Amino acid sequence: MQKIDDKNWKTLRTKLTRSKQIVSLDMGDPEKEYVHSRGIDILKLHATDFVRKRIAPAEPKNDGRQTPLKGHPVFIAQHATGTSDRIKLKKFHGIKEGTELNEKEIAYVVDIIIRWIEEQAGEPA
């Protein structure tokens, strides 16, 4: 997995918007304020922690229901980017189920989440 560039980001966004599995989401003002008050570096730490604990295991606990839909900008981003569970990771990102995510895959997932948050919050990409 590699860092997502502009071309791949646009392709992914198109794929996600065509899917009925992905909820069309936007961050609200409270989430944007959270991003601006904490900063992208802190959000990246949160995203990395959430992905490691909830998505990276080979068989995540409650897979498909482990990521809340509200409460944190990272959770919203995960649902909007197809990174909220292992089934969506396979479908939208080609990351197979049943094996623990490696460091490159974790970095890729976090990169996608942060890219969406930056776009939503008006932060530089």
C-alpha positions in Angstrom: 0.0 0.0 0.0 1.2 3.5 -0.8 0.2 7.0 0.2 -2.8 8.0 -1.7 -2.1 10.6 -4.4 -4.6 13.1 -5.9 -5.5 10.8 -8.9 -6.1 7.8 -6.7 -8.0 9.9 -4.2 -10.4 11.1 -6.9 -10.8 7.6 -8.2 -11.6 6.3 -4.7 -14.0 9.1 -4.0 -15.9 8.3 -7.2 -16.1 4.6 -6.3 -17.3 5.4 -2.8 -20.0 7.8 -4.0 -21.4 5.2 -6.3 -21.8 2.6 -3.6 -25.0 2.0 -1.7 -23.0 0.6 1.2 -21.3 3.9 1.9 -23.2 6.5 3.8 -22.8 10.0 2.3 -21.5 11.9 5.2 -20.2 15.3 6.0 -18.6 16.6 9.2 -20.7 19.0 11.2 -19.5 22.2 12.9 -18.6 20.4 16.2 -16.4 17.9 14.4 -14.7 20.6 12.4 -14.1 22.6 15.5 -12.6 19.4 17.1 -10.3 19.1 14.1 -9.2 22.7 14.2 -8.7 22.7 18.0 -6.7 19.5 18.2 -4.9 19.7 14.8 -4.3 17.1 12.1 -1.3 15.5 13.9 -3.5 14.6 16.9 -6.3 13.3 14.7 -3.7 11.1 12.9 -2.7 9.7 16.3 -6.4 9.0 17.1 -6.9 7.4 13.7 -3.9 5.2 14.0 -5.0 4.1 17.5 -8.6 3.3 16.3 -7.4 1.4 13.2 -4.9 -0.7 15.2 -7.5 -1.6 17.9 -10.7 -1.9 15.8 -9.7 -2.8 12.3 -6.2 -4.2 12.2 -6.8 -7.5 13.9 -7.4 -10.5 11.7 -10.8 -11.0 13.2 -11.9 -7.8 14.8 -14.5 -8.0 17.6 -18.0 -7.2 16.3 -16.7 -6.7 12.7 -19.2 -4.6 10.8 -20.4 -2.9 13.9 -17.2 -1.9 15.7 -17.0 1.7 14.4 -19.6 4.2 15.8 -21.2 6.5 13.2 -20.8 9.6 15.4 -18.8 10.9 18.3 -15.4 11.5 16.7 -14.3 12.9 13.3 -12.3 9.7 12.6 -15.4 7.5 13.0 -17.3 9.6 10.5 -14.4 9.5 8.1 -14.1 5.8 8.4 -17.7 5.3 7.3 -17.3 7.9 4.5 -14.2 6.2 3.2 -15.0 2.5 3.4 -12.6 1.9 6.2 -15.0 1.2 9.0 -14.8 -2.6 8.9 -12.9 -5.4 7.2 -15.6 -6.2 4.7 -15.5 -2.6 3.3 -11.7 -2.6 3.4 -11.8 -5.7 1.1 -14.5 -4.3 -1.2 -13.1 -0.7 -1.6 -9.4 -1.1 -0.9 -8.5 -4.6 -1.8 -7.3 -5.5 1.7 -8.1 -9.1 2.4 -10.0 -10.3 5.4 -8.7 -12.9 7.9 -5.2 -11.5 8.3 -3.9 -8.8 10.6 -3.2 -5.5 8.8 0.5 -4.8 8.4 2.1 -1.4 9.0 1.8 -0.3 5.4 -1.9 -1.2 5.3 -2.5 0.6 8.6 -0.6 3.7 7.2 -2.7 3.5 4.0 -6.0 3.4 5.9 -5.0 6.2 8.2 -3.9 8.3 5.2 -7.3 7.9 3.6 -9.1 8.8 6.8 -6.9 11.9 7.3 -7.3 12.9 3.7 -11.1 12.9 4.0 -10.9 14.9 7.3 -8.6 17.5 5.8 -11.0 17.9 2.9 -14.0 18.2 5.1 -12.4 20.6 7.6 -10.8 22.8 5.0 -7.3 21.8 6.1 -4.5 21.7 3.6 -4.0 18.2 2.1 
